[in-house]
Amino acid sequence: MACCFHIEIDGEEHGYQFASETAFTTLDDGTTWCCFHLPILDERGNASPKAGWDETDIGKFNQTVFAIIDAANDAGEEDDQRAD
């Protein structure tokens, strides 16, 4: 299972990049998302589980994001400092 996230930047298609993520949510519209890209509403306008996150859930999410950023910063002068 993988996140269905994709975006086009300057004519180039980019997809999901969080290889370490293992928790995915499949919405009623059939799309599957990681916590980073999970929308608040699906394409039909239905609320996703993310819409009901409480402060604890948001705190855990923020800690995860900051850990990814810290790991990229800790890469120092190495070639790969992307936060993915």
C-alpha angles and dihedrals in degrees: 000000000000141000115271092217116137136157136181117229120182090342093308122115116230125187142185114324109176099103093172094057113105104165114088134173123212113206128211089260089063097251119132121214141179118230091259095059101027106128123224088234129029122229090273092054095254117142115252123216087263089068088066098048113135127208091277092054092046090048092052090048092050092049090052092050092048091049090055091048091047091051090052091048090048089057084079114184094350118125096252114061096145116134095232 
